[in-house]
Amino acid sequence: MKRRAPSDKSTTDEECDDSDEIAQNQDQDDNSSQATLSESDLAPAEGGGDHSGSGINNSTIKTALIPLNSPSLNQLATSLGLLITHSDIDVNDVIVKSECLPNKHKQQHAHPSVCHHWLRDSAAAGRILPIALYVLDDYNPNNSEDGSDDLPPNPQSKNACFRIHPLNSPNEHLVHALRILKQDRVARDERWNALAYSRAAAMVKSFPHRIRSKDDIRLQLSYDSNDTVHTKNIGEKKIRAKIEEYLNYGRISEAETIQNSASHKLYNALCSIQGIGPRRAYELSRTGASSLGELVERGSITQEDVTLAQHLELGIPRTEVSSIAGVVMENARTLLPHPTHAICGGYRRGKSESNDIDILITHHGYTLQQMNEFLANLARRLQDMGFLTKLMRQLSLSDGHSDKHDYQSTLLGVVASSSKYGTTDSAQVTFRRVDIIVCHPHSFHLEVLAWTGSVMYERDLRAFVKRRNLKLNASCVYDEHTNNEVDLSGIRSERHLLAFLHLPWIAPENRNCD
């Protein structure tokens, strides 16, 4: 993949490879799933048979704005075993409209209204496709199915993707201390130690109750001879000692020392500057400078970098996130009739404030090349109106080559949020980081999963899938040995995708592992 999702949402294949010990050290409950995946789980029935999972409850569909005697429409419907009629509408029927209009049909009934592309794409696929991405109402990725096929979460699993991690933990102070130790190891380029602290923090965050003694954590943070394969150098004993120190004294002295140090505060400030990674931030924080201003005077960074960082490190309230996404989508609809979109990242995980805004867009009637052109035109339009003030990177446009398994294109930018654009009540501009991602419709639910995060959830998810000889990125699932991609066109929701991957349904607000 050309570009991974931002650090609080996803992981690269390389990072997943570094975590192979996860895939080889599953809990007993995790091993109950099949060793291989069956694509039959994906496929709705063809022709006039059972349409389970497609959103079709019978074989009658209704039309709107399409002549009943349309030969092409009738031919498509007949090939799918469906009957077109203008008779009285039943609650279980589907209405097909001839156009994907920006001004969507306002329904006063329970049945869905879909674009005619659904018929055409279903005929091309030779089966009834799920209607979720074709419905002429705003798509909601959080719409849940009945959950009858869900695997239950496993609170004792070492895989974060099997556990529940709520937004607010009863052990938040301990989690915070472990995060500080993890940040310090990242800064020192101690990759394995940083990963170990990340895992410990995620495990502690999954506890539904306050941890009061080491007996509470022994079950989940103990490592017997079978569990230490490939992990003996990560330092779990040291981490257990840190946790026991916290339980005994209510603090971890090393974490307090790090947090209160001037160099750590400067390090955190440097990490908020675009283009400065953890290693460079660590080096600059150890030069003897006491502030960002001093580094500006030395020429190590620019004042523009500092000013922008001061804006971007401010949390974005949920109302502002949705308002900024609204401006983006209002302009998107002038270029693309009825796009499907979802706001992902921390917003979807229920955070009261987000670090940035991730907007995922697709369209069932467009090719990837057309979506690339749409993204470039959208960038120009947002720039011309003064809303998009800075491209953090040039547009990353996918070429769609299957050998790269990359079917998403990205815009990483900064927008000027203010009352001028209706995103806040203040006339004063606050700069906000926005990522806009366009993707192929067949991979949309996978993209939603990948861009929702959090990091540890995504990392363990990829490692778990790898045990089934599959690899997963934000765009596709493919066989690790043959490089063949799994057909995801029948996936009807994120929940369905997780069931197909033999993973439990964890609601987005319970994926806050980091």
ZILINCOR-V13573 format. One record per backbone hydrogen bond with DSSP energy under -0.5 kcal/mol. CO is the residue of the C=O (numbers start at 1). NH is the residue of the N-H. If there is no record, write none. Layout:
# ZILINCOR-V13573
co=CO nh=NH
co=CO nh=NH
This chain:
# ZILINCOR-V13573
co=6 nh=9
co=6 nh=10
co=12 nh=16
co=13 nh=17
co=14 nh=18
co=16 nh=19
co=17 nh=20
co=19 nh=22
co=19 nh=23
co=20 nh=24
co=21 nh=25
co=22 nh=25
co=27 nh=31
co=29 nh=32
co=30 nh=33
co=37 nh=39
co=38 nh=41
co=39 nh=42
co=39 nh=43
co=42 nh=44
co=45 nh=128
co=46 nh=49
co=50 nh=45
co=51 nh=54
co=51 nh=55
co=51 nh=56
co=54 nh=131
co=55 nh=57
co=59 nh=83
co=60 nh=94
co=61 nh=85
co=62 nh=96
co=64 nh=98
co=67 nh=70
co=69 nh=71
co=70 nh=74
co=71 nh=75
co=72 nh=76
co=73 nh=77
co=74 nh=78
co=75 nh=79
co=76 nh=80
co=77 nh=80
co=77 nh=82
co=78 nh=81
co=83 nh=61
co=85 nh=63
co=90 nh=93
co=92 nh=57
co=94 nh=62
co=95 nh=97
co=95 nh=114
co=96 nh=64
co=97 nh=116
co=99 nh=101
co=102 nh=104
co=105 nh=107
co=112 nh=95
co=113 nh=136
co=114 nh=97
co=115 nh=118
co=116 nh=119
co=116 nh=120
co=117 nh=121
co=118 nh=122
co=119 nh=123
co=120 nh=124
co=121 nh=125
co=122 nh=126
co=122 nh=127
co=127 nh=129
co=131 nh=134
co=131 nh=135
co=132 nh=135
co=134 nh=115
co=135 nh=137
co=139 nh=141
co=140 nh=143
co=147 nh=150
co=151 nh=505
co=153 nh=155
co=154 nh=157
co=158 nh=160
co=159 nh=162
co=160 nh=163
co=162 nh=154
co=163 nh=165
co=165 nh=512
co=167 nh=169
co=169 nh=172
co=171 nh=175
co=172 nh=176
co=173 nh=177
co=174 nh=178
co=175 nh=179
co=176 nh=180
co=177 nh=181
co=178 nh=182
co=179 nh=183
co=180 nh=184
co=181 nh=185
co=182 nh=186
co=183 nh=187
co=184 nh=188
co=185 nh=190
co=186 nh=189
co=189 nh=191
co=190 nh=194
co=191 nh=195
co=192 nh=196
co=193 nh=197
co=194 nh=198
co=195 nh=199
co=196 nh=200
co=197 nh=201
co=198 nh=202
co=199 nh=203
co=200 nh=204
co=201 nh=205
co=202 nh=206
co=203 nh=206
co=204 nh=207
co=210 nh=212
co=213 nh=216
co=213 nh=217
co=214 nh=218
co=215 nh=219
co=217 nh=221
co=218 nh=222
co=224 nh=227
co=224 nh=228
co=226 nh=229
co=228 nh=231
co=228 nh=232
co=231 nh=234
co=235 nh=239
co=236 nh=240
co=237 nh=241
co=238 nh=242
co=239 nh=243
co=240 nh=244
co=241 nh=245
co=242 nh=246
co=243 nh=247
co=244 nh=248
co=245 nh=249
co=245 nh=251
co=246 nh=250
co=251 nh=253
co=252 nh=256
co=253 nh=257
co=254 nh=258
co=255 nh=259
co=256 nh=260
co=257 nh=261
co=258 nh=261
co=261 nh=265
co=262 nh=266
co=263 nh=267
co=264 nh=268
co=265 nh=269
co=266 nh=270
co=267 nh=271
co=268 nh=272
co=269 nh=272
co=270 nh=273
co=273 nh=276
co=275 nh=277
co=277 nh=281
co=278 nh=282
co=279 nh=283
co=280 nh=284
co=281 nh=285
co=282 nh=286
co=283 nh=286
co=284 nh=287
co=291 nh=295
co=292 nh=296
co=293 nh=297
co=294 nh=298
co=295 nh=299
co=295 nh=300
co=295 nh=301
co=296 nh=299
co=302 nh=306
co=303 nh=307
co=304 nh=308
co=305 nh=309
co=306 nh=310
co=307 nh=311
co=308 nh=312
co=309 nh=313
co=311 nh=314
co=315 nh=317
co=316 nh=354
co=317 nh=321
co=318 nh=322
co=319 nh=323
co=320 nh=324
co=321 nh=325
co=322 nh=326
co=323 nh=327
co=324 nh=328
co=325 nh=329
co=326 nh=330
co=327 nh=331
co=328 nh=332
co=329 nh=333
co=331 nh=334
co=331 nh=335
co=332 nh=335
co=332 nh=336
co=336 nh=339
co=340 nh=362
co=342 nh=344
co=342 nh=360
co=344 nh=347
co=344 nh=348
co=345 nh=348
co=345 nh=349
co=346 nh=351
co=347 nh=350
co=352 nh=318
co=354 nh=316
co=357 nh=359
co=357 nh=435
co=358 nh=344
co=358 nh=360
co=359 nh=437
co=360 nh=342
co=361 nh=439
co=362 nh=340
co=363 nh=366
co=367 nh=371
co=368 nh=372
co=369 nh=373
co=370 nh=374
co=371 nh=375
co=372 nh=376
co=373 nh=377
co=374 nh=378
co=375 nh=379
co=376 nh=380
co=377 nh=381
co=378 nh=382
co=379 nh=383
co=380 nh=384
co=381 nh=385
co=382 nh=387
co=382 nh=388
co=383 nh=386
co=387 nh=389
co=387 nh=416
co=390 nh=392
co=390 nh=414
co=395 nh=397
co=396 nh=398
co=396 nh=410
co=401 nh=404
co=401 nh=405
co=401 nh=406
co=402 nh=405
co=405 nh=407
co=406 nh=400
co=407 nh=440
co=409 nh=438
co=410 nh=396
co=411 nh=413
co=411 nh=436
co=412 nh=392
co=412 nh=393
co=413 nh=434
co=414 nh=389
co=414 nh=390
co=415 nh=417
co=415 nh=432
co=416 nh=418
co=417 nh=430
co=418 nh=421
co=418 nh=423
co=418 nh=424
co=419 nh=422
co=426 nh=419
co=430 nh=417
co=432 nh=415
co=433 nh=357
co=434 nh=413
co=435 nh=359
co=435 nh=437
co=436 nh=411
co=437 nh=361
co=438 nh=409
co=440 nh=443
co=441 nh=444
co=443 nh=447
co=444 nh=448
co=445 nh=449
co=446 nh=450
co=447 nh=451
co=448 nh=452
co=449 nh=453
co=451 nh=345
co=454 nh=458
co=455 nh=459
co=456 nh=460
co=457 nh=461
co=458 nh=462
co=459 nh=463
co=460 nh=464
co=461 nh=465
co=462 nh=466
co=463 nh=467
co=464 nh=467
co=465 nh=468
co=465 nh=470
co=466 nh=469
co=469 nh=480
co=471 nh=478
co=476 nh=473
co=477 nh=486
co=478 nh=471
co=479 nh=483
co=484 nh=479
co=486 nh=488
co=488 nh=491
co=493 nh=497
co=494 nh=498
co=495 nh=499
co=496 nh=500
co=497 nh=501
co=498 nh=503
co=499 nh=502
co=504 nh=506
co=505 nh=507
co=507 nh=510
co=508 nh=511
co=509 nh=167
co=510 nh=165
co=511 nh=513
